[in-house]
């Protein structure tokens, strides 16, 4: 599968999957999921792990990611928004795809996932 198709599938899964994976403690208005309270680092990690597992299950990323635990979590500013960035490292893959970054906003919504961290 070419890079553009993989990228499109990856993005589509993130957009469609983020609102349904984390329904507990949230409510939806027209496809947008909201929580009323900010989440802590532990909750961000759980959400990122769930997203990673969903990407494996849907075949967006390969099965070698399944047993991989998170390696790092930090808060970063993106524009005016602060997000948790949870990273997973898979040394079995080629260097440019060894680290998967999952971005979770402070209210528990997955904003993106990629191999660049940006």
N, C-alpha and C positions, 0 to 999 in steps of 0.2 A: 504494500500500500504506500502511495507516495506521501511525502511530508505534508502537503496541503490538505489531503484528505484526512490524515491522522489528526492534524491540528484542528480541522473543522469538527470532527467527531468528538475530540477531547473538549473543545469549547462548548459544543452542544450539550454534552453530558453534564458539564459543570452548570450551565444555565438551567437546564431542565431538572437536574438532580438535586441542586442545593436547596430548593424550596420543599422538597418532599422528604429528604433524609432527616431533617431536624424539626419535625412537626411538634414533638413533645415540648411543652412550655411556650409554644408560639401560637399565633393565629394568622390566618391568611386573608388578605383583601385583594381579590383580583389577581392572584398569582404571585403577590409579593408577601413574603413572610416577615413578621415582626416579632421581636421579643420586647418586653418592657424594661428589662434590666440588663445591664452589661454582664458579660460572662467573665469568668476568671481564666487564668492560664490552663488549669486542669481541664476545664470544659472545652477550651479551644483545642487542646490535644485530642480529646475524645472525638470531637467533630472532625478533625483532620484525619484521624485514624479511620473513622467511618467512611469518609470520602475516599481515602486511598483504597480501602477494601471494596467500595462500590466500583471504583475504576477498574480494579482487578476483575471483579465479578462480571462486569459488562465487557471485558476484553479490551478496554481502552489502553491499559498498560498490561504488560505481561505478568504471568503468575509468579515470577521470581520476586515480585514486590510483596506478595502475600505475607510472608513471615517477618518482613522488615519492620522494626520498631522505629519510632521517631528518634532522631538523633539530636535535635535542637529545637527550641522554641524561643522566639523573641518578639518584642513589639517593635514595629517600624512605622515611620510616617510615610504616607504616600499622598503627596499634595497636602491637603489639610486633614486627611483622615488617618487615624492610627489603626493598624491591623496587627493581629498575631500572624507570624510567619512560622509555620511548623515544617521542618525539613526531615526528610527520610533519606538515608544513604544506602545504596545498593551497589556494592563493589563488584558484583558479577557483570555489570553492564559497562558499555563503553563510556569513557570519561564524560562526554557531554550529556549523558543521560543517567549518570550515577546518583544525582541528587534531585529528588522530587520536592518541590516547595508547594505547600498548600496555604493559601491566604484566607484567614477567617477574620471578619470584622468584629468589633467589640460587642456586637449583639448576637453573634453566633451564625451569621450568614457566610457561606463560603463565597469568596469573591473571585478566586482564580486558582489555578494550579498550573505549574510549568516546571521546566528544568533550568530556568535562568535565575530565578529568585527576584525578578524585576516585575 
